[in-house]
Amino acid sequence: MRLTVPKGWHVVRHEGEFSAAQPSEDDLTALAEAVREAGRTDPSATENPGVRGGGSRRGHLRALPDPGKD
């Protein structure tokens, strides 16, 4: 297997084993609070402003006329 890195970078190989970090109580609390907050949001307030009735979507790209043709 060949590995290339950007110029000026060095490859470092870890000798040994990695142990998976166990989630802390702070991590679990933050996750639970984020889920609760997401459940509290008003769905009508987060509607996509680019969506119109009738199923058509207003895109952010536009077709412009060729500037060389008049």
N, C-alpha and C positions, 0 to 999 in steps of 0.2 A: 504494500500500500504506500502510495506517495502522498506526502503532505507538504503543501506550500503555504507560506505565511507572508504577510505584507513585508516590504522592505523595512528593516530596522527592528522587526519583531523577532523574538526567540521562542522556540518551542521548549516547553518545560514538561518533563514526564514525571508524574507522581509515582513514587515507589511506595507500595503498600496498598492498603485497602481503604476504601471510602465507606464511612458509616452514614447511613441516612439519618438526617436530623429529625427528631420527633417534634411534631407541632407543639408549641408551648401553649399555655392557657391564654396568653395574650393574643396569639394568632387565632385561636378558636373563637375568642370573644370578638375580635375584629371581624371575622368572617360572619358570625351570627348577627352582629350589628349591621353589616352591609346588606345581608339578606333581608333583615327586618326593614331597613330603610327603603330598599327596592320595592318591598311589598306595600309601603305606605304611599308611594307616589301616585298622583292622579293620572290615570292613563290618557285622559283628554289633554292634559298639559304637555304630554310627551309625543303628541302626534307629529308626524313628519310634515313640515310645512310645504314640502314639494308635492304632496299627494293631493289631488283634487278629486271631487266626486266624479263618478262615472268610470272609475278604474284607470284613467289615464294618469301618467306620472309626468310632472314637469321636470325636465332634465336640466342640468347645469351647463350643458354644452349647446351651442347654437351653430346653425349653418350660416355662413356669411357669403355674400356674393363675391365672385372673383374680381379683385380690384382692377385687373387688366381689361375687363369687358365692361363697356357702357352701353 
